[in-house]
Amino acid sequence: MKLSKAWPQFAETWIENWPDGLLSLSFPHIGIRLEEREVHALVALNGIGDHCIDRRREEDLYALEAKLDGAISHFPPGAFIRLGSRSPKDTVHGVITQCKAFDGRQAIRLLTSGSEIVAFDLRTARKASYQPWVFVRQWVDISPEMEFRCFMKNRHLIGVSQYFYQTSFPALDSQEIRNTIKALLDEFFTDFSKVSPLDNVIFDVALFLDKKPQVMLVEINPFHPLTQACLFSWNTSDFDGGFRFTQSESKPESFMDFFPLFK
């Protein structure tokens, strides 16, 4: 299936198209719809695939920088910067900063630091005559061992995997912690399955096990082999409804040796 034919379905997973019920399960944010000249300027400055767009100047982003300044000011500790589709975490700059920005100029730098993800998504949006969005999200420190990827098919939970599946975390060796995680995710899924715009979707969540345990939705992804399956495998379709954790004494096999299109 070519991406162009699947575009409407994939676009439903983007934050700007989430229904209110789904937004209520995630982090506070402010969305900014990009103008066409801003899309061209971002792609041009990003430098990847810029031959496909009209040449634009940095001055075309002055208004966007001001809007980003205003949005980020609502989140004094800094904000997570991403497109409605994905975040620019595939660059060295994105990894170092964790896609965190304190003003509009830093946010634009994140979006123009050579990201294949940003280039692909913005070019595809342009081809589809779709106006993409940039989102400024409340910054929240998430413990890597508390991120999970969940798989829903026909509104049934068919699998949950540790998100950072190539790393073992001693804290997750505790059966008590695992039982707590399973119980929280089962409860969260009851709410998520009612408000998801899609019957089949892959969604990422973060858990916070403080005085008041909480599960927050990070993002949703297409239910498609281009989305990383983590500790499951698209090759064998082994989604068995289980919760999978990386064992400390073993290193899991990577099912995809290439950087997945959706992550």
N, C-alpha and C positions, 0 to 999 in steps of 0.2 A: 504494500500500500504506500503510495507516494504521499509525501507530506502535504502537497498542495491539495489533494483530494480530502485529506483528513483535517484540513485547517479549521473548519467550524467546530469540530469536536475538541480539538486541542485548545482552541481559544477559550472554551468553557472552563478550562482549568486555571485561567489567568485571573489574578486578584480582581481586576476591574469588572469581571463578569460574575463574581461570586454573589449569590443571593444574601440577603441580610442575615438569615439564620446561620449561614456559614461564617460570615464575617464576625459574628458574635462569639465564635469559638476560637478566634485568633487574636493577634496582637493589635493594639491601636495603631492607626497609620493615617497618613494623608496622601492622597493620590493626585498626580499632576498629569493631565493629558497632553501629550507632545504635539506640537504643531509640525507640519510637514518640513518646514525649513529647519526646525530643530532636529528632526530625525536625520536629515541629510548632513547637518553639521556634526552630529554625534558620530555617525558612521565615518565621515571624512576624517575627523580627528582620531578616531579609534584606529584607523589605518588598515583595517582588514576588509577586503572586498569593496574598498572605496571607489574602485573603477565602475561600480554598478550604480553610483548615485551622482547627483549633480554636485559640483564643487561648491562648498560653502565656507564662510569665514568664521573665525572664532566669535566675531561680533554677533553672529546669529544666535549665540547662546547666552547673551547678557540677560535677556528677559527670563530665561529658564533659571539662570543662576540666582536671580532675585527671588523667583518663586520658591526655589529650593531653600534659600536662606530663610524665608518666612516659614516654610513648613518645618525645617529642622529646629527653629527657635522654640517650637512647642515641645521639643524633647531635649532639654538642657544637657543630659549626660551623653548626647550624641545619638545618631540614628542609623539604622541599617538601611542601605540603599540598594534598590533592585528595580528591574523592570517588572511589569505585571506578570510576565511570563517566567523569568528566571533572574538570578543574581549573577554579577560578574566575578564569581569566585574561581574562575579558571585562569586567573592571571597571578603573577607574583605579587603585584600590588594588592589584589583582592585578598590573597591569603594573608599577607602581612597585616593589613588593616582590618581583616575580617569583614570587609565591606562596610565599615563604620565611618561616618563622616560627621564633622561638626559644623560645616557650612556648605553653601552651594558650590563653591569652587572645588572643595574636596569631593563632593558628590559627583560632579562632572568629570573629575579626573578618574574616579572609579569606573565610570561608564566609557572612558576613552583611553584606557590603558592596554589596548590590544586584546580585548576579550573576544574570543571566537563566539561565545554565547551571545553577547550583545550584538555583534555584527550579524550573526545568522538571524536572530529574532527581529531585528529592526529591518533588515533587507526583506525578510519574508512578509513582514507587516506591510511594507511599502508595496510589494507585488500584489498583495491582497487588498490594497486600498483601505487598509485598516490603520486607525490612529492608535499607536501604542501608548502606554502609560509608564510613568516612573513613580515608584512608591517610596515614601519616607516612613519607615516603621520604627516604633519605639524600640530602643536598644534594650535587650534582655540578655544577661549572661546565662548561657545554657551549658550544663555539664555534658560533655560529649557522650558519656555512658548513658545519658537519659534521653537520647534521641532515638526514635524508632520509625521504621518504614512499615506501613500497614497496607494490606492488599484487600480490596473489596470487589467482589464479583457478584452481580445480581443482588446487590445490597446485603451480601453475606461476607463476614470477615473470614477470608480463606488463608491468612497468614500474617504474622508479624515478625519482623527481623530487626535485630540491632542495626542501627543506621551505619555506624562506623564498624562494619563487619570484619575488617581486616585487623582490628585491634581488640585485645582481650582486656577487660577491666575487672580487677579483683572484686570490686564491690558487687558485680553482677553474679559472682559465684554463690552468693547467699541465696538459699532457697526461699527464705523469708522475703527478701527484696524482690525476687522474681514473682512470687505470689502476689505481692503488693502491686507490682507493675501490671501483671495480668488482670487483676481486679479493676485497677484504674482504667486500663485501656478498654476493657469490656464495657465498663460504664460509659466511657466517652463515646464508644462506637454506637451505643444506643441513640445518642443525640446526633452524632455525625450522619448516620445512615438516613435519618429523617430529613435532613436539610441538604444533603449532597445534590448538586444539579445533575449528576451522572450516576447510573446504576453500577458502572464499572469504573473504578478509579483507584489510584495509588496515592495515599496521603501520608505525610510526615508529621510527627508530633514530638513535642518536648514535654517531659515530665518534671515537676517540681515537687520534691518530697519534703516540704517544710512543715510547719505546724498545721497548715491547711493544704494537703496534697492536691495538686491541680494538673490537668493536662491541657496543653495549648496546641492548636493547629498551626503548623509552620507553613505548609503549602500542599497543594494537590497536583498530581501529575497524571498524564495519560496512562491508562491501563494498556500498555504496549511494550513489546520487547525492547524498544529503544530506551525505556526507563530501567535503570539499574535494579536488578532483582535482589541484590545483597546476598543473604544466606539461602535464598531460594534459587531456582534456575528456570529460565524460560525454555531451555533446551529439553528438559524432561517434564516440564509442567508439574512440578512436585508440590504445588500449593495444597497443603493438607490441613490447614486450619491451625497449625501449630505456632508456638512462640519460639523463635530461634535466637540463641545467644552464642557468642563465640566462646569456646572453652579455653581456659587459660593454658592448658597443656598442648593445644593444637593450633595450627594456623590454617584457616579455611582456604579452600581453593577459590581463586577469582574466576567467576563465570564469564566476565567480560574483560578482555585485556586492553580494550580501547576505552577512551573517555566517552561515556554514554551521551547521547544527544540530549536526553532529559535526565536531570539529576536532582 
